[in-house]
Amino acid sequence: MKYLHTMVRVTNLDASLEFYCGCLGMTLVSRGDYDSGRFTICMLAATGDEKRAGQENAPLLELTYNWDPEEYSGGRNFGHLAYRVENVYETCQSLIDMGVTINRPPRDGRMAFVRSPDNISIEFLQDGESLPPVEPWVSMENIGEW
């Protein structure tokens, strides 16, 4: 068995692409619009993984947008997407600067959570050892669910 990708259904493709590509820095690897099925599929790669796209075991994220409006519930039931980052504090500060809410701040210098426009939890894990706990992160409270 080989890992292919993770699929997330989205309700607003433009907002989702802005979040995943604009805020998180992911790369749009491919896009397919399927008239007969009335949906669009966008395949995304994290920074550094885009050169592996199309190869076996390339970790990709599939955004599926169904053209006919649907209401999706239970985004938290999905679990979460997880990405390793070079500096969890810098990543979170960059996201805050772009207007993204940090639902679970990296108080421990190791882990933080945000939510996508469709309420999918996204975890950021510090690469290597945890960073030393520092302010303002240590004092930040959780916001909403993560």
C-alpha positions as CSV (number, residue, x, y, z in Angstrom):
1,M,0.0,0.0,0.0
2,K,1.3,3.4,-0.9
3,Y,0.2,6.8,0.3
4,L,-1.3,9.0,-2.5
5,H,-2.9,12.1,-1.0
6,T,-5.4,13.5,1.5
7,M,-8.7,14.9,0.2
8,V,-10.5,17.8,1.7
9,R,-13.9,19.1,0.4
10,V,-14.0,22.9,0.2
11,T,-16.9,25.3,-0.2
12,N,-15.1,28.3,-1.6
13,L,-12.2,27.3,-3.9
14,D,-10.8,30.8,-4.2
15,A,-10.7,31.3,-0.5
16,S,-9.2,27.8,0.1
17,L,-6.5,28.4,-2.6
18,E,-5.7,31.7,-1.0
19,F,-5.4,30.1,2.4
20,Y,-3.4,27.0,1.4
21,C,-1.2,28.7,-1.3
22,G,-1.2,32.3,-0.2
23,C,-1.0,31.9,3.6
24,L,0.6,28.5,4.0
25,G,2.8,28.7,1.0
26,M,1.7,25.5,-0.7
27,T,2.0,25.2,-4.5
28,L,-0.8,24.4,-6.9
29,V,0.5,21.3,-8.8
30,S,-2.5,20.6,-11.0
31,R,-6.1,21.6,-11.4
32,G,-8.9,19.7,-13.2
33,D,-12.4,20.9,-13.9
34,Y,-14.8,18.1,-14.5
35,D,-18.0,19.4,-16.2
36,S,-19.7,16.0,-16.3
37,G,-19.3,15.5,-12.6
38,R,-19.6,19.2,-11.7
39,F,-16.5,19.4,-9.6
40,T,-13.0,20.8,-9.6
41,I,-9.9,19.0,-8.1
42,C,-6.8,21.0,-7.2
43,M,-3.7,19.1,-6.1
44,L,-1.3,21.0,-3.8
45,A,2.2,20.3,-2.5
46,A,4.0,21.8,0.5
47,T,7.1,23.8,0.0
48,G,9.9,21.5,-1.1
49,D,7.5,18.7,-2.0
50,E,6.4,20.3,-5.3
51,K,9.4,18.9,-7.2
52,R,8.3,15.4,-6.1
53,A,4.7,15.9,-7.4
54,G,3.9,13.1,-9.9
55,Q,6.4,10.7,-8.3
56,E,5.4,7.8,-6.1
57,N,4.8,8.7,-2.4
58,A,4.7,12.5,-3.1
59,P,2.6,13.8,-0.2
60,L,-0.2,15.9,-1.8
61,L,-3.3,17.6,-0.6
62,E,-6.4,17.3,-2.9
63,L,-8.9,20.1,-2.6
64,T,-12.3,19.0,-4.0
65,Y,-14.8,21.7,-4.9
66,N,-18.3,20.5,-5.8
67,W,-20.0,23.1,-8.0
68,D,-23.4,22.5,-6.6
69,P,-23.7,24.0,-3.1
70,E,-23.4,21.6,-0.3
71,E,-23.1,22.1,3.5
72,Y,-20.3,20.1,5.1
73,S,-20.3,19.5,8.8
74,G,-18.0,17.8,11.1
75,G,-14.7,19.3,9.8
76,R,-13.2,18.5,13.2
77,N,-14.2,14.8,12.7
78,F,-11.8,14.7,9.8
79,G,-8.9,15.0,12.2
80,H,-6.2,17.3,10.9
81,L,-3.5,17.9,8.4
82,A,0.0,18.2,9.8
83,Y,3.0,20.0,8.5
84,R,6.6,20.2,9.8
85,V,7.9,23.8,9.9
86,E,11.3,25.3,10.4
87,N,10.2,27.7,13.1
88,V,6.7,27.4,14.6
89,Y,6.8,30.9,16.1
90,E,7.7,32.5,12.8
91,T,5.1,30.5,11.0
92,C,2.4,31.5,13.5
93,Q,3.4,35.2,13.4
94,S,3.3,35.2,9.7
95,L,-0.2,33.7,9.7
96,I,-1.4,36.2,12.3
97,D,0.0,39.0,10.1
98,M,-2.2,37.7,7.3
99,G,-5.3,37.6,9.5
100,V,-5.3,33.9,10.4
101,T,-6.5,33.0,13.9
102,I,-4.1,30.7,15.8
103,N,-6.5,28.4,17.6
104,R,-3.9,26.6,19.6
105,P,-0.8,28.8,20.0
106,P,2.7,27.2,20.2
107,R,3.0,27.7,24.0
108,D,5.4,24.7,24.2
109,G,7.5,25.8,21.2
110,R,6.5,22.6,19.4
111,M,2.9,22.6,18.2
112,A,0.2,25.0,16.9
113,F,-3.2,24.6,15.2
114,V,-5.1,26.8,12.9
115,R,-8.3,26.2,10.9
116,S,-8.9,26.5,7.1
117,P,-11.8,28.5,5.7
118,D,-13.8,25.1,5.8
119,N,-12.9,24.4,9.5
120,I,-10.2,21.8,8.7
121,S,-7.7,21.7,11.6
122,I,-4.1,22.2,10.5
123,E,-1.3,21.3,12.8
124,F,2.2,22.9,12.6
125,L,5.0,20.9,14.3
126,Q,8.4,22.3,15.0
127,D,11.2,20.6,13.0
128,G,13.6,18.9,15.4
129,E,13.6,19.8,19.0
130,S,11.0,22.1,20.5
131,L,11.9,25.8,20.6
132,P,12.3,27.4,24.1
133,P,9.0,28.7,25.3
134,V,8.8,32.5,24.9
135,E,6.3,35.3,25.1
136,P,3.9,36.2,23.7
137,W,3.2,32.6,22.9
138,V,3.4,31.2,26.4
139,S,0.6,33.4,27.6
140,M,-1.7,33.0,24.6
141,E,-5.0,31.3,25.2
142,N,-6.7,28.8,22.9
143,I,-9.3,30.3,20.6
144,G,-12.2,28.1,19.6
145,E,-11.7,24.5,18.7
146,W,-8.6,23.1,17.2
